[in-house]
Amino acid sequence: MGQLLDAPRRGSIEEVVRGLGEVQMDPTSAVARTEQLVLFSRLGRRFRVTELERLLWRDRVLFEYWAHIVPTGDLPLHRISMRRYPHGAWKRREYVRDWLEANDAFVRYVIGELRRRGPLRARDLENRAAEGWHTGGWNDEGQNVPMLLDILWLQGRVMIVGRDGQQRIWDLASRSLPGVPARPPSAIATELVDRQLRARGLERLDRIGYLFDGPVPMRDVSIRRHLREGLIVPIEVDGLQGRWVTHRDLLDETFRGRTTLLSPFDDLISDRERTERLFDFRFRLEIYVPKAKREFGYFVLPILRADRLVGRVDPLFSRREGVLRVNAIYAEEDARRADGPAVRRAIEELAAWLEATDISWPTFPSVWR
C-alpha cells in the first residue's frame, strides 16, 4: 500500500510522486525510461509522458533533483541538501571545493550566460575551465561544462527546465522554480519521517529520515517523538533481524493486490538486500554484465502479483517496428499456476501503453502454460 501498487490504481502523476516522495530517473530505455515505467506501474495505461513533461516544464509542480523527480512543494526539504553541498559527508568534497575555487571565473561565466541567454544546453556554453576536471573517471575528458552544471544543480543554483532529446536544458533556479516558503527544521524532519515510513510500508528504523545526501537535521528527535506518540510502530518480521517498523495508519488498511511489472530501479526493489530479505527474491541489474554472462537479461522487469514477486520478464520494445519483444519469462520456484493469466495480462497492458502493434511471445514457464 505504501508503494501505491495496490488496487485501485492511483489517479494522477502528482499523487504518485507526492506519495512516493521521489521517482528515480535513468535514461536506459530498452522498454521506456525508468521514471515512466514507475509511473505506469502505479497509473496503468492512463499515464501519458506528455502529461509528465507538462507538470515538469510548464506547470513546475514537479522538478528534477539528484536524478529523481520530486514535488516542487518539497523544495524546503531539498534546500537542506543544496546548502550542504559540497560541505557535507561527500566523496571528493575537498576536490569539488578546490575545483570550484580554481574555476571561480568559469562559474561566473556560466551563471552570467544563463542569466543573459538562458535556458541553454551544455553545448551552448564554452569550456572556460582554468583547471580541468580530473578524478580518474569517465567524465575527465572534455566534460568541464557538464560537470560544473551538475555541481551548480546540486547546489540549487541552476535547474533542468527541459530536454532536447537526451540533452538537458538548464536555467537559473531563481527563474525556473516558484517561490516555496521556508519551514522550520523540526517540521521538515517530522514530515519526512512520517512520509517515508508511510511510503516504504515496512522498513528498518535506521533507514528512515534521510535526504539524498544524508540524514535530515533533527532526524533522531523526530523519530523519538513519533515512537513516543505511536506513529512509528515496532514490528517483528519472522526470520529477519534488526528493528523493523511500520506506520500505524497502514495497520488498519485493507490490502487489495494486483499484478504489474516493475522497473528495475523501482523503489520497491531498488534496495537489493531489502528485496531479498523481505520477498526472498534475488534481483541484480545486468545492464553492465556481458551478454554471455547474463542470467536473465539486459533490462529485466520483476513481476509483482499482490504481495509476492512471482517472476521476471526480459522485454525489448522495437519502436521502429512497433513490436514488444518478450525475450524470456521466468517464474519463481513458488509461483502458482493461477499467476499465469495475470502475468500475460500485465504484459499485454504494458504493450498497450507503449502503443505496440504486436507482442512477440516466448515460451511460458511450465507452471504457467
CORFEN-V47342 format. One record per residue. N is the residue number from 1. OMEGA is omega in degrees with one decimal (* if undefined). NEAR is the number of other ideal C-beta (glycine too) atoms within 12 Angstrom. D_LAST is the distance of its C-alpha to the last C-alpha in Angstrom with 1 decimal. Layout:
N;OMEGA;NEAR;D_LAST, N;OMEGA;NEAR;D_LAST
//
This chain:
1;-178.7;30;30.2, 2;-179.5;30;32.6, 3;174.9;35;30.3, 4;179.4;36;29.9, 5;176.4;43;26.1, 6;176.5;27;26.1, 7;-5.3;19;26.1, 8;179.6;15;27.9, 9;179.6;25;28.0, 10;-170.0;29;31.5, 11;-174.4;16;33.9, 12;176.0;24;35.5, 13;-179.5;36;35.6, 14;179.3;29;38.8, 15;-179.1;20;37.3, 16;-177.4;37;34.5, 17;177.6;39;36.9, 18;-178.0;28;39.4, 19;-179.8;31;37.0, 20;-177.7;37;35.6, 21;176.6;37;39.0, 22;177.1;35;37.9, 23;-177.3;45;35.0, 24;179.0;33;34.8, 25;173.9;33;35.2, 26;-175.1;27;34.1, 27;-179.5;20;34.4, 28;-173.6;25;31.3, 29;173.8;25;29.3, 30;174.4;31;26.4, 31;174.7;37;24.8, 32;176.7;35;27.8, 33;-171.8;29;30.5, 34;179.6;33;29.6, 35;176.9;38;31.9, 36;178.1;36;30.2, 37;178.4;40;26.7, 38;179.9;41;28.2, 39;175.5;44;29.7, 40;-179.2;39;26.7, 41;-179.3;43;24.7, 42;-172.8;43;27.4, 43;-178.1;32;28.4, 44;-172.2;29;25.4, 45;179.8;21;26.1, 46;-178.8;20;29.8, 47;178.4;34;30.6, 48;179.5;19;32.9, 49;179.6;25;34.2, 50;177.2;13;37.5, 51;176.1;24;37.9, 52;180.0;34;37.5, 53;177.3;25;40.1, 54;-179.5;18;42.4, 55;179.8;31;42.4, 56;-165.9;37;43.1, 57;-179.4;27;45.6, 58;-176.0;15;47.3, 59;178.0;18;47.2, 60;176.1;28;47.2, 61;173.2;27;45.5, 62;172.8;39;43.2, 63;-179.5;37;44.3, 64;173.8;38;43.0, 65;176.0;39;44.3, 66;-179.4;29;43.2, 67;174.9;22;40.2, 68;168.0;32;38.9, 69;-177.3;38;39.2, 70;177.2;38;41.4, 71;176.8;36;43.2, 72;177.1;29;46.8, 73;179.2;25;47.9, 74;179.9;35;47.1, 75;177.6;29;49.6, 76;176.8;30;52.0, 77;-172.7;39;49.3, 78;173.9;38;48.8, 79;177.3;31;52.5, 80;178.0;32;52.8, 81;-179.7;35;50.7, 82;-179.9;29;52.6, 83;-176.6;21;55.9, 84;-174.7;23;54.9, 85;-2.3;32;53.8, 86;-174.7;26;54.9, 87;-179.9;18;57.0, 88;-178.3;25;54.3, 89;-174.3;16;52.3, 90;167.3;20;51.1, 91;180.0;14;50.4, 92;-178.4;22;53.1, 93;179.4;20;54.9, 94;178.6;16;58.3, 95;-179.1;21;57.3, 96;179.3;27;56.2, 97;179.9;19;59.4, 98;-179.0;18;61.6, 99;177.6;27;59.8, 100;179.7;32;60.3, 101;-180.0;16;64.0, 102;-176.5;20;64.5, 103;-178.7;28;62.9, 104;179.5;19;64.6, 105;177.2;18;65.9, 106;178.3;30;62.4, 107;-178.1;31;61.0, 108;176.6;18;63.9, 109;-177.8;25;63.3, 110;178.8;39;59.6, 111;179.8;30;60.3, 112;178.9;18;63.2, 113;177.3;27;61.2, 114;179.4;34;58.5, 115;-175.0;21;61.2, 116;-171.0;16;63.0, 117;-172.3;18;60.2, 118;3.0;27;56.9, 119;-176.9;29;54.0, 120;169.2;30;53.5, 121;178.4;25;50.9, 122;-177.3;31;51.5, 123;176.3;19;52.6, 124;-176.8;23;55.2, 125;179.2;31;57.1, 126;174.4;18;59.3, 127;-179.0;24;58.8, 128;-179.1;20;62.1, 129;174.0;28;61.1, 130;177.7;20;64.2, 131;-177.6;21;62.0, 132;177.8;21;58.5, 133;-177.6;32;55.4, 134;177.3;19;55.0, 135;178.4;18;52.7, 136;-178.9;10;51.1, 137;-177.5;13;47.8, 138;-173.1;11;46.1, 139;179.0;21;48.2, 140;-172.0;15;51.6, 141;172.5;15;52.0, 142;-176.0;16;53.3, 143;-175.1;22;51.5, 144;-180.0;31;54.5, 145;177.2;34;54.1, 146;-179.9;29;50.4, 147;178.9;35;51.1, 148;178.0;41;54.1, 149;177.8;41;52.1, 150;179.8;30;49.4, 151;179.1;34;52.2, 152;175.9;35;53.8, 153;179.3;36;50.5, 154;176.7;35;50.0, 155;-179.8;32;53.6, 156;-179.4;29;52.9, 157;174.5;30;55.5, 158;179.9;40;53.3, 159;173.4;39;50.0, 160;-175.4;40;47.2, 161;178.3;30;47.9, 162;179.0;24;45.5, 163;173.6;21;43.6, 164;-169.4;17;44.4, 165;177.3;11;41.1, 166;-179.0;15;40.6, 167;175.7;19;44.3, 168;177.5;30;45.3, 169;-170.7;28;48.3, 170;171.9;38;50.8, 171;177.8;33;53.6, 172;178.4;28;55.8, 173;-179.3;35;54.2, 174;-179.2;18;57.3, 175;-171.6;20;56.7, 176;-179.8;31;53.0, 177;177.0;34;52.3, 178;177.3;18;53.8, 179;177.1;15;56.1, 180;-175.7;22;54.4, 181;174.8;12;56.9, 182;-179.7;14;57.1, 183;179.0;23;56.1, 184;179.0;15;57.6, 185;-179.2;23;55.7, 186;179.5;18;55.3, 187;178.5;21;53.6, 188;-179.0;33;51.2, 189;-179.6;32;50.3, 190;-179.1;29;49.8, 191;-177.3;30;47.5, 192;179.0;36;45.5, 193;178.9;40;44.8, 194;-174.7;30;43.8, 195;179.8;32;41.5, 196;-180.0;41;39.8, 197;177.4;38;39.1, 198;-178.1;33;37.8, 199;-176.3;33;35.5, 200;179.2;35;34.2, 201;-179.1;33;33.6, 202;-175.5;37;34.0, 203;172.0;37;36.1, 204;-175.4;28;38.7, 205;-176.8;27;42.2, 206;-178.0;15;43.3, 207;-179.0;23;40.8, 208;179.0;37;42.0, 209;-177.5;38;45.0, 210;168.6;30;44.6, 211;-178.8;36;45.1, 212;-172.4;27;43.8, 213;-179.7;28;46.8, 214;-175.4;20;47.4, 215;174.3;28;48.4, 216;175.2;37;49.9, 217;-179.8;29;53.5, 218;178.7;24;54.1, 219;-175.5;29;50.6, 220;178.7;20;51.7, 221;-179.6;21;54.0, 222;-179.9;33;51.3, 223;178.7;33;48.9, 224;179.1;18;51.7, 225;-179.3;22;52.5, 226;175.8;34;48.9, 227;-178.9;23;48.6, 228;-177.1;11;51.9, 229;174.2;15;51.0, 230;176.8;15;47.6, 231;173.2;28;45.5, 232;-176.7;35;43.9, 233;176.0;25;42.5, 234;178.2;23;42.0, 235;175.1;22;39.0, 236;177.8;14;37.6, 237;-176.6;20;34.1, 238;174.7;10;33.1, 239;-177.3;11;33.3, 240;177.6;19;34.6, 241;178.5;10;38.2, 242;-179.8;20;40.2, 243;179.7;21;41.5, 244;-177.8;27;38.5, 245;173.2;34;39.4, 246;178.6;32;38.0, 247;-175.5;30;39.7, 248;-178.3;20;41.1, 249;-178.9;20;40.0, 250;-176.1;26;36.3, 251;-175.6;22;36.8, 252;-178.6;11;37.4, 253;177.6;15;34.7, 254;-176.9;10;31.6, 255;172.6;17;28.3, 256;-174.9;14;25.7, 257;173.0;21;22.7, 258;-177.0;28;20.3, 259;178.9;38;17.7, 260;177.8;43;19.0, 261;-175.4;47;19.2, 262;169.0;39;22.3, 263;176.1;40;24.8, 264;177.6;37;25.5, 265;-178.0;34;29.0, 266;-178.8;38;28.1, 267;-178.9;36;30.6, 268;-174.2;39;28.0, 269;-175.7;36;27.1, 270;173.1;27;30.1, 271;-171.6;22;31.7, 272;180.0;20;29.5, 273;178.5;18;31.3, 274;179.3;26;31.0, 275;-178.7;26;27.3, 276;-177.7;18;26.9, 277;-175.6;22;29.2, 278;-173.1;29;27.9, 279;-174.5;30;24.1, 280;-174.6;18;23.8, 281;179.4;33;22.2, 282;-176.3;23;23.9, 283;177.8;35;24.0, 284;177.2;23;26.3, 285;-175.0;29;27.2, 286;179.6;22;27.0, 287;-175.4;22;28.8, 288;177.3;12;31.8, 289;176.6;16;30.2, 290;-173.2;10;30.6, 291;-176.5;14;27.5, 292;-177.0;7;27.5, 293;179.8;12;27.5, 294;178.9;19;24.8, 295;-174.8;19;22.1, 296;-179.9;31;19.6, 297;-172.5;31;21.4, 298;-174.9;27;24.4, 299;-171.2;37;23.8, 300;179.4;39;20.8, 301;173.7;45;20.0, 302;-180.0;45;18.9, 303;176.6;44;16.6, 304;173.9;38;18.6, 305;-175.1;36;17.3, 306;-178.6;22;20.4, 307;180.0;22;22.3, 308;169.5;27;19.6, 309;-166.9;38;18.5, 310;-178.6;37;14.8, 311;-179.6;40;14.2, 312;-176.4;38;15.6, 313;175.8;47;15.4, 314;-175.6;32;17.8, 315;171.8;39;18.9, 316;-179.5;31;22.0, 317;175.7;33;23.6, 318;-177.8;22;25.9, 319;-179.8;17;28.6, 320;-178.5;10;30.4, 321;-177.7;15;27.5, 322;-175.0;16;26.0, 323;170.5;21;22.5, 324;-179.2;34;20.2, 325;176.7;30;18.7, 326;-174.6;38;15.7, 327;-179.1;30;16.5, 328;173.2;27;13.8, 329;-178.6;38;11.6, 330;176.6;32;12.1, 331;174.7;29;11.2, 332;-177.1;27;14.3, 333;-178.0;15;14.9, 334;178.2;16;15.3, 335;-177.6;28;12.2, 336;-179.7;21;11.0, 337;-177.9;17;8.0, 338;179.1;15;10.2, 339;-170.9;29;10.5, 340;-179.8;25;7.3, 341;179.0;17;9.2, 342;177.0;27;12.3, 343;178.8;41;11.4, 344;-179.7;27;10.7, 345;179.6;23;14.0, 346;177.5;38;15.8, 347;177.7;39;15.2, 348;177.6;25;16.4, 349;176.7;27;19.3, 350;179.8;36;20.3, 351;179.4;32;20.4, 352;178.6;20;22.4, 353;178.4;28;24.8, 354;-175.4;33;25.3, 355;174.8;17;26.0, 356;178.5;27;23.7, 357;-179.0;16;23.7, 358;175.2;18;20.4, 359;174.0;29;17.2, 360;-173.0;23;16.3, 361;169.9;22;12.6, 362;172.3;22;11.4, 363;178.3;14;8.4, 364;173.3;23;6.0, 365;-174.2;25;6.5, 366;-177.5;12;5.3, 367;-176.7;20;5.9, 368;179.4;30;3.8, 369;*;16;0.0
//
